[in-house]
């Protein structure tokens, strides 16, 4: 008997059909992968199982559950008014974007406790909350932190702890490893696999990372534009795909040889970072005076025009904190940033306006970086206020060029951020960074939310822009294969310090630092 079964599931938004006659079956204890390009309907399938589709969605078909007893629901009856007892208790879900899935006004321990209070009140204790955090490799004191105080990978693990709190029979994981470094990704994959086995819990694993799917799943369903094109055992799908679409996904997932870049470097660096240090104060309790936490410790490096510098390291090592200081978003306690003749870094707001228009940043969380009340047209126009010398026609030309270059169409500009998939929002974030045609782009996980085929297109786009305009890139990523493909040099961070640096081939082929060796050993491939 199937634990969950979708029969001829169809989802429409007005005249647009986003899921078409989908059949999907999950057996008790099975580990099922759902893959496909951005916008193919993967997350909508999960939201349908959770009964979380928006009100305007029209749903047809049948959904069957067998948690307590055999239950079949007419999909057309799904909605917020329907008593849906399975959400949280029998079905847990890790959402795609951890920052927006967490309440910014609540401590993480309280959010886990909220799930326990609803579904497992007998377990709603400090000890049990700390045990759940320990399961996802987070220390006990993280229960007192707010989401904004955590790194992207740490927030993802809190989301996993919340999903597991209700002890569900079915866990839906929507891109649970997309924001994680290689070591943490391998740890989360192993963790999910172990917990699923120990609890005899079924899993629906949604991902564009075929390496993660191969390492975790027994069965794979492949979606293309809302339609099921192929399904079967994981090894059969990945080793001998039958459909052209699946063959393209598998081919795009395999590392490609690093292309030969032609760049002219100036002797004077475009960017010089000298001893940059960032510290965060811990909470003070009565007479205690805790020492500050050092997120970035005396970082020093340089970057030339037309060069791509990679920055890798485990979650929480200080990569994003370093990038935010360079972008002028956070002050430094020590050190300076020298950029194209400008100097800043000592205090908030010290970045000159002339430098601000020459540095763009793609943030790690694409949804959190957009104003949810602002249409995408206005979001892409907003950076152009730094260039008042351009006419309205030139503004429009730049926005049109940017959105078309990332593979989207201008008719999408009237939508709000929530109307896009995670991968589409990531491309829109890149488009927004492009409109100023800056000298330096800071790319914080720019392709982490993109499927493998779109990822290749975006990386090729970044290469073309660099060749055309001579941009420099600070490329932050946990995907070492991508870093090796696109960067000239690479730096490795650990505990706020740059512990290794050099040409990317030298560092990855002959790693010296222990953390570099661990990152390289933890890589997931479609071969397992």
MIKEMAR-377491 format. One record per residue (C-alpha): x, y, z; residue number from 1. Coordinates in nm, 3 decimals, padded with zeros to 5 digits, always signed. Each point is the difference from the previous one (the first is absolute). Example, Ala and Ser with C-alpha at 12.3 -4.5 7.8 and 13.67 -1.06 7.14 Angstrom:
# residues 2
+01.230	-00.450	+00.780	1
+00.137	+00.344	-00.066	2
END
This chain:
# residues 528
+00.000	+00.000	+00.000	1
+00.139	+00.340	-00.100	2
+00.072	+00.250	+00.273	3
-00.085	+00.286	-00.238	4
-00.122	-00.013	-00.357	5
-00.082	+00.267	-00.256	6
-00.229	-00.100	-00.285	7
-00.046	+00.221	-00.306	8
+00.086	+00.308	+00.206	9
-00.052	+00.323	-00.193	10
+00.060	+00.351	+00.134	11
-00.102	+00.316	-00.183	12
+00.040	+00.372	+00.061	13
-00.259	+00.159	-00.225	14
+00.068	-00.122	-00.354	15
+00.350	-00.118	+00.090	16
+00.041	-00.370	+00.077	17
+00.306	-00.047	+00.224	18
-00.049	-00.370	+00.080	19
-00.158	-00.233	-00.254	20
-00.143	-00.344	+00.086	21
+00.283	-00.092	+00.237	22
+00.014	-00.352	+00.141	23
+00.237	-00.050	+00.293	24
+00.016	-00.270	+00.265	25
+00.195	-00.017	+00.329	26
+00.020	-00.333	+00.182	27
+00.057	-00.020	+00.379	28
+00.371	+00.046	+00.070	29
+00.081	+00.083	-00.364	30
+00.242	+00.275	-00.097	31
-00.133	+00.171	-00.311	32
+00.176	+00.275	-00.195	33
-00.183	+00.267	-00.200	34
+00.220	+00.184	-00.251	35
-00.046	+00.245	-00.284	36
+00.085	+00.349	-00.110	37
-00.099	+00.312	+00.187	38
-00.374	+00.060	-00.040	39
-00.073	-00.361	-00.098	40
-00.250	-00.045	+00.285	41
+00.212	-00.178	+00.263	42
-00.083	+00.232	+00.289	43
-00.367	+00.022	-00.105	44
-00.021	-00.378	+00.031	45
+00.130	+00.023	+00.357	46
-00.236	+00.286	+00.087	47
-00.291	-00.204	-00.133	48
+00.088	-00.290	+00.231	49
+00.018	+00.247	+00.290	50
-00.326	+00.172	-00.102	51
+00.181	+00.334	-00.021	52
-00.089	+00.114	-00.351	53
-00.122	+00.360	-00.032	54
-00.375	+00.060	-00.016	55
-00.001	+00.092	-00.368	56
+00.139	-00.341	-00.097	57
-00.244	-00.241	-00.169	58
+00.081	-00.361	+00.084	59
-00.132	-00.316	-00.165	60
+00.066	-00.369	+00.049	61
+00.026	-00.215	+00.313	62
+00.242	-00.028	+00.292	63
+00.015	-00.312	+00.213	64
+00.151	-00.035	+00.349	65
+00.032	-00.303	+00.228	66
+00.145	+00.141	+00.322	67
-00.274	-00.112	+00.238	68
-00.245	-00.157	-00.240	69
-00.048	-00.002	-00.372	70
-00.106	+00.353	-00.097	71
-00.061	+00.134	-00.348	72
-00.063	+00.372	-00.051	73
-00.144	+00.162	-00.308	74
+00.271	+00.251	-00.084	75
-00.264	+00.257	-00.094	76
-00.102	+00.010	+00.369	77
+00.343	+00.107	+00.119	78
+00.017	+00.344	+00.157	79
+00.066	+00.183	+00.324	80
-00.356	-00.062	+00.118	81
+00.042	-00.377	-00.018	82
+00.095	-00.169	+00.326	83
+00.341	-00.141	-00.095	84
+00.136	-00.192	+00.300	85
+00.315	-00.135	-00.166	86
+00.200	+00.322	-00.039	87
+00.282	+00.008	+00.256	88
-00.108	-00.318	+00.177	89
+00.014	-00.262	-00.279	90
+00.164	+00.213	-00.269	91
+00.295	+00.223	+00.084	92
+00.159	+00.238	-00.247	93
+00.333	+00.179	-00.035	94
-00.068	+00.305	-00.216	95
+00.221	+00.124	-00.280	96
+00.097	+00.336	+00.150	97
+00.079	-00.033	+00.371	98
+00.005	+00.371	+00.082	99
-00.358	+00.055	-00.118	100
-00.117	-00.328	+00.155	101
+00.110	+00.117	+00.346	102
-00.168	+00.269	+00.208	103
+00.250	+00.289	+00.036	104
-00.160	+00.107	+00.331	105
+00.040	-00.336	+00.176	106
+00.305	-00.179	+00.133	107
+00.074	-00.326	-00.176	108
-00.067	-00.208	+00.313	109
-00.345	+00.157	+00.038	110
-00.080	-00.082	-00.363	111
+00.094	-00.364	+00.049	112
-00.199	+00.002	+00.324	113
-00.302	+00.136	-00.188	114
-00.003	-00.310	-00.222	115
+00.035	-00.223	+00.305	116
-00.283	+00.180	+00.182	117
-00.234	-00.060	-00.296	118
+00.087	-00.361	-00.080	119
+00.211	-00.151	+00.280	120
-00.081	+00.204	+00.316	121
+00.148	-00.268	+00.226	122
+00.341	+00.067	-00.160	123
-00.014	+00.380	+00.024	124
+00.296	+00.033	+00.236	125
+00.334	+00.180	-00.010	126
+00.182	-00.334	-00.002	127
-00.196	-00.131	-00.300	128
+00.050	+00.325	-00.195	129
+00.375	-00.021	+00.064	130
-00.003	-00.367	-00.104	131
-00.163	+00.093	-00.333	132
+00.261	+00.270	-00.055	133
+00.273	-00.251	+00.076	134
-00.150	-00.237	-00.259	135
+00.056	+00.262	-00.269	136
+00.352	+00.081	+00.127	137
-00.080	+00.328	+00.175	138
+00.117	+00.084	+00.353	139
-00.255	+00.038	+00.278	140
+00.047	+00.376	+00.035	141
-00.142	+00.050	-00.351	142
-00.348	-00.029	+00.152	143
+00.042	+00.356	+00.134	144
+00.097	+00.150	-00.338	145
-00.225	+00.182	-00.244	146
+00.003	-00.103	-00.370	147
+00.197	+00.309	-00.109	148
+00.281	-00.101	+00.236	149
+00.054	-00.329	-00.186	150
+00.174	-00.079	-00.326	151
-00.200	-00.134	-00.294	152
+00.108	-00.355	+00.073	153
-00.084	+00.030	+00.369	154
-00.350	+00.130	-00.083	155
-00.050	-00.296	-00.233	156
+00.086	-00.241	+00.278	157
-00.243	+00.172	+00.238	158
-00.270	-00.051	-00.264	159
+00.089	-00.369	-00.012	160
-00.026	-00.025	+00.380	161
-00.347	+00.159	-00.014	162
-00.112	-00.247	-00.267	163
+00.120	-00.293	+00.207	164
-00.156	+00.128	+00.325	165
-00.343	-00.142	-00.081	166
+00.148	-00.346	-00.068	167
-00.164	-00.022	-00.343	168
-00.053	-00.314	-00.204	169
+00.085	+00.196	-00.317	170
+00.269	+00.267	-00.022	171
-00.006	+00.237	-00.297	172
+00.337	+00.170	-00.051	173
-00.011	+00.282	-00.256	174
+00.360	+00.084	-00.096	175
+00.127	-00.063	+00.357	176
+00.368	+00.008	-00.103	177
+00.001	+00.289	-00.250	178
+00.148	+00.252	+00.246	179
+00.247	-00.236	+00.167	180
+00.372	-00.049	-00.043	181
+00.129	-00.341	-00.112	182
+00.080	-00.126	+00.349	183
-00.337	+00.104	+00.144	184
-00.180	-00.124	-00.310	185
+00.152	-00.345	+00.037	186
-00.084	+00.008	+00.371	187
-00.364	+00.097	-00.064	188
-00.038	-00.268	-00.269	189
+00.141	-00.264	+00.236	190
-00.217	+00.138	+00.282	191
-00.321	-00.017	-00.202	192
+00.087	-00.349	-00.121	193
+00.070	-00.121	+00.356	194
-00.311	+00.157	+00.151	195
-00.221	-00.132	-00.281	196
+00.137	-00.350	+00.060	197
-00.024	+00.012	+00.380	198
-00.352	+00.147	+00.004	199
-00.111	-00.199	-00.307	200
-00.097	+00.336	-00.146	201
-00.079	+00.053	-00.368	202
+00.170	+00.284	-00.183	203
-00.088	+00.222	-00.295	204
+00.327	+00.172	-00.087	205
-00.029	+00.296	-00.239	206
+00.327	+00.122	-00.147	207
+00.179	+00.123	-00.309	208
+00.320	-00.161	+00.135	209
+00.014	-00.343	-00.163	210
+00.298	-00.094	+00.214	211
-00.206	+00.044	+00.316	212
-00.293	-00.186	-00.155	213
+00.226	-00.289	-00.102	214
+00.147	-00.022	+00.350	215
-00.338	-00.007	+00.173	216
-00.285	-00.124	-00.219	217
-00.109	-00.343	-00.125	218
-00.256	+00.129	-00.250	219
+00.003	+00.311	-00.219	220
-00.286	+00.189	-00.167	221
+00.099	+00.251	-00.272	222
-00.224	+00.301	-00.066	223
+00.009	+00.227	-00.305	224
-00.234	+00.301	-00.013	225
-00.245	-00.167	+00.236	226
-00.005	-00.335	-00.177	227
+00.152	-00.330	+00.108	228
+00.245	-00.107	-00.270	229
+00.179	-00.292	+00.167	230
+00.015	-00.194	+00.325	231
+00.169	-00.309	+00.133	232
+00.291	-00.127	+00.217	233
+00.265	+00.265	+00.063	234
+00.292	-00.182	-00.156	235
-00.199	-00.083	-00.314	236
-00.113	+00.361	-00.043	237
+00.344	+00.152	+00.060	238
+00.211	-00.258	-00.182	239
-00.232	-00.077	-00.293	240
-00.260	+00.277	-00.041	241
-00.252	-00.066	-00.275	242
-00.150	+00.343	-00.064	243
+00.188	+00.286	-00.167	244
-00.089	+00.237	+00.284	245
+00.145	-00.233	+00.266	246
+00.312	-00.055	-00.210	247
+00.051	+00.376	-00.011	248
-00.036	+00.034	+00.378	249
+00.249	-00.282	+00.064	250
+00.250	+00.138	-00.251	251
-00.021	+00.348	+00.152	252
+00.067	-00.140	+00.351	253
+00.340	-00.141	-00.093	254
+00.299	+00.230	+00.049	255
+00.132	+00.151	-00.322	256
+00.360	+00.088	-00.076	257
+00.100	+00.349	+00.110	258
-00.014	+00.232	-00.303	259
+00.297	+00.209	-00.101	260
-00.066	+00.359	+00.103	261
+00.163	+00.295	-00.169	262
+00.045	+00.284	+00.243	263
+00.218	+00.305	+00.008	264
+00.108	+00.078	+00.355	265
+00.109	+00.342	+00.117	266
+00.295	+00.026	+00.235	267
-00.206	+00.212	+00.242	268
-00.267	-00.207	+00.180	269
-00.361	+00.110	-00.037	270
-00.072	-00.115	+00.356	271
+00.234	-00.018	+00.298	272
-00.120	-00.134	+00.334	273
+00.241	+00.070	+00.287	274
-00.045	-00.163	+00.340	275
-00.379	+00.007	-00.010	276
-00.150	-00.116	+00.330	277
-00.363	-00.041	+00.101	278
-00.118	-00.084	+00.350	279
-00.344	-00.058	+00.148	280
-00.090	+00.060	+00.361	281
-00.163	-00.280	+00.192	282
-00.291	+00.061	+00.234	283
+00.094	+00.123	+00.344	284
-00.160	-00.174	+00.298	285
+00.005	+00.199	+00.325	286
+00.364	+00.027	+00.114	287
+00.144	-00.216	-00.277	288
+00.199	+00.172	-00.270	289
+00.043	-00.253	-00.283	290
+00.278	+00.048	-00.252	291
-00.108	+00.098	-00.354	292
-00.023	-00.259	-00.276	293
+00.243	+00.065	-00.285	294
-00.172	-00.075	-00.332	295
+00.286	+00.128	-00.219	296
+00.354	+00.013	+00.132	297
+00.246	+00.235	-00.178	298
-00.091	-00.101	-00.357	299
+00.248	+00.130	-00.257	300
-00.006	-00.055	-00.376	301
-00.021	+00.178	-00.334	302
-00.205	-00.035	-00.317	303
+00.081	+00.133	-00.347	304
-00.237	+00.126	-00.267	305
-00.127	-00.282	-00.220	306
+00.098	-00.266	+00.254	307
-00.220	-00.252	+00.180	308
+00.100	-00.080	+00.358	309
-00.172	-00.293	+00.169	310
-00.081	-00.009	+00.370	311
-00.093	-00.335	+00.157	312
-00.036	-00.138	+00.350	313
-00.247	-00.171	+00.233	314
-00.324	+00.167	+00.109	315
+00.057	+00.268	+00.262	316
+00.368	+00.049	-00.085	317
-00.046	+00.371	-00.081	318
-00.036	+00.006	-00.380	319
-00.321	+00.204	-00.005	320
+00.118	+00.233	+00.279	321
+00.313	+00.077	-00.201	322
-00.199	+00.067	-00.317	323
-00.241	+00.236	+00.180	324
+00.288	+00.212	+00.128	325
+00.145	+00.027	-00.350	326
-00.343	+00.102	-00.131	327
-00.022	+00.273	+00.267	328
-00.299	-00.161	+00.173	329
+00.173	-00.077	+00.333	330
+00.270	+00.195	+00.184	331
+00.337	-00.147	+00.090	332
+00.158	+00.018	+00.344	333
+00.345	+00.010	-00.159	334
+00.155	+00.018	-00.345	335
-00.093	+00.179	-00.320	336
-00.137	-00.059	-00.348	337
+00.172	+00.175	-00.291	338
-00.211	-00.011	-00.316	339
+00.077	+00.186	-00.323	340
+00.157	+00.293	+00.184	341
-00.258	+00.008	+00.282	342
+00.059	-00.098	+00.362	343
-00.266	-00.111	+00.250	344
-00.090	-00.260	+00.257	345
+00.037	+00.170	+00.340	346
-00.362	+00.084	+00.060	347
-00.352	-00.055	-00.134	348
-00.078	+00.227	-00.294	349
+00.365	+00.091	-00.069	350
-00.009	-00.146	-00.352	351
+00.015	+00.284	-00.259	352
-00.290	+00.027	-00.243	353
+00.239	-00.032	-00.295	354
+00.121	-00.335	+00.135	355
-00.351	-00.121	+00.080	356
-00.109	+00.018	-00.363	357
+00.305	-00.201	-00.107	358
-00.060	-00.294	+00.238	359
-00.303	-00.227	-00.032	360
-00.088	-00.300	+00.212	361
-00.208	-00.312	-00.055	362
-00.117	-00.109	+00.344	363
-00.010	-00.356	+00.128	364
-00.375	-00.001	+00.067	365
-00.170	+00.130	-00.317	366
-00.347	+00.027	+00.154	367
+00.118	+00.191	+00.306	368
+00.190	+00.249	-00.217	369
-00.316	+00.119	-00.179	370
-00.271	+00.223	+00.148	371
-00.313	-00.221	-00.001	372
-00.219	+00.309	-00.062	373
+00.197	+00.111	-00.305	374
-00.065	-00.126	-00.351	375
+00.304	-00.140	-00.174	376
+00.005	+00.289	-00.247	377
+00.048	+00.248	+00.285	378
+00.257	-00.224	+00.170	379
+00.216	-00.002	-00.312	380
-00.043	+00.373	-00.056	381
+00.098	+00.083	+00.360	382
+00.383	-00.028	-00.039	383
-00.011	+00.235	-00.299	384
-00.078	+00.293	+00.231	385
+00.375	+00.001	+00.060	386
+00.037	+00.105	-00.366	387
-00.223	+00.310	-00.040	388
+00.184	+00.099	-00.316	389
-00.177	-00.280	-00.191	390
-00.332	+00.070	-00.170	391
-00.320	-00.196	+00.060	392
+00.048	-00.174	-00.335	393
+00.351	-00.106	+00.100	394
-00.132	-00.133	+00.332	395
-00.255	-00.210	-00.187	396
+00.264	-00.127	-00.243	397
+00.226	-00.110	+00.284	398
-00.278	-00.182	+00.185	399
-00.120	-00.172	-00.318	400
+00.353	-00.108	-00.090	401
+00.068	-00.131	+00.351	402
-00.317	-00.210	+00.034	403
+00.036	-00.148	-00.348	404
+00.365	-00.087	+00.061	405
-00.093	-00.215	+00.302	406
-00.252	-00.194	-00.207	407
-00.324	+00.166	+00.113	408
-00.252	+00.211	-00.189	409
-00.112	+00.359	+00.047	410
-00.362	-00.105	+00.056	411
+00.111	-00.131	+00.341	412
+00.092	+00.348	+00.123	413
-00.352	+00.071	+00.125	414
+00.009	-00.287	+00.251	415
+00.088	+00.009	+00.368	416
+00.290	-00.211	+00.141	417
-00.229	-00.269	+00.142	418
-00.129	-00.078	-00.348	419
+00.336	-00.142	-00.110	420
+00.176	-00.328	+00.073	421
+00.321	+00.000	+00.202	422
+00.213	-00.039	-00.312	423
-00.181	+00.283	-00.179	424
+00.053	+00.229	+00.299	425
+00.370	-00.082	-00.007	426
+00.021	+00.102	-00.366	427
-00.190	+00.320	+00.075	428
+00.251	+00.080	+00.275	429
+00.281	-00.038	-00.253	430
-00.190	+00.222	-00.246	431
-00.037	+00.271	+00.266	432
+00.373	-00.011	+00.069	433
+00.074	+00.029	-00.372	434
-00.201	+00.313	-00.080	435
+00.269	+00.236	+00.132	436
+00.272	-00.176	-00.203	437
+00.233	+00.027	+00.301	438
+00.375	-00.049	+00.017	439
-00.034	-00.257	+00.279	440
-00.276	-00.254	+00.058	441
-00.012	-00.186	+00.329	442
-00.178	-00.329	-00.066	443
-00.108	-00.173	+00.322	444
-00.116	-00.347	-00.106	445
-00.128	+00.132	-00.336	446
-00.094	-00.340	-00.144	447
-00.086	-00.197	+00.315	448
-00.377	+00.016	-00.068	449
+00.028	-00.070	-00.374	450
-00.047	-00.333	-00.172	451
+00.299	-00.138	-00.185	452
-00.106	+00.104	-00.351	453
-00.080	+00.361	+00.097	454
+00.316	+00.008	+00.213	455
+00.211	-00.057	-00.310	456
-00.181	+00.278	-00.185	457
+00.048	+00.247	+00.287	458
+00.370	-00.084	+00.036	459
+00.046	+00.049	-00.373	460
-00.183	+00.333	+00.031	461
+00.231	+00.112	+00.281	462
+00.299	-00.095	-00.212	463
-00.133	+00.197	-00.299	464
-00.063	+00.308	+00.215	465
+00.350	-00.022	+00.138	466
+00.152	-00.024	-00.345	467
-00.211	+00.289	-00.129	468
+00.021	+00.244	+00.291	469
+00.312	-00.113	+00.188	470
-00.190	-00.058	+00.326	471
+00.173	-00.157	+00.298	472
-00.185	-00.268	+00.196	473
+00.029	-00.106	+00.362	474
-00.166	-00.339	-00.038	475
-00.122	-00.159	+00.325	476
-00.122	-00.357	-00.030	477
-00.008	-00.338	+00.170	478
+00.001	-00.182	-00.334	479
+00.367	-00.074	-00.058	480
-00.058	-00.126	-00.355	481
-00.156	+00.333	-00.094	482
+00.280	+00.192	+00.174	483
+00.260	-00.199	-00.188	484
-00.176	+00.066	-00.329	485
-00.039	+00.378	+00.025	486
+00.272	+00.142	+00.227	487
+00.364	+00.095	-00.053	488
+00.106	-00.006	+00.364	489
-00.170	-00.131	+00.312	490
+00.012	+00.076	+00.373	491
-00.111	-00.243	+00.270	492
-00.147	+00.137	+00.325	493
-00.040	-00.175	+00.332	494
-00.104	+00.159	+00.332	495
+00.029	+00.349	-00.145	496
+00.352	-00.038	-00.136	497
+00.129	-00.052	-00.352	498
+00.194	-00.323	+00.052	499
+00.100	-00.077	-00.359	500
+00.020	+00.185	-00.331	501
+00.145	-00.038	-00.346	502
-00.083	-00.101	-00.355	503
-00.313	-00.209	+00.000	504
+00.162	-00.308	-00.158	505
+00.292	+00.011	+00.244	506
-00.224	+00.030	+00.307	507
-00.247	-00.271	-00.105	508
+00.260	-00.244	-00.136	509
+00.248	+00.045	+00.286	510
-00.195	+00.127	+00.303	511
+00.207	+00.091	+00.306	512
-00.259	+00.109	+00.256	513
-00.200	-00.268	+00.178	514
-00.333	+00.174	-00.069	515
+00.076	+00.005	-00.375	516
+00.060	-00.374	+00.005	517
-00.329	-00.056	+00.184	518
-00.195	+00.214	-00.249	519
+00.148	-00.188	-00.295	520
-00.065	-00.341	+00.159	521
-00.366	+00.086	+00.066	522
-00.097	+00.070	-00.363	523
-00.309	-00.181	-00.127	524
-00.008	-00.127	-00.356	525
-00.268	-00.176	-00.203	526
+00.213	-00.313	+00.030	527
-00.061	+00.002	+00.380	528
END
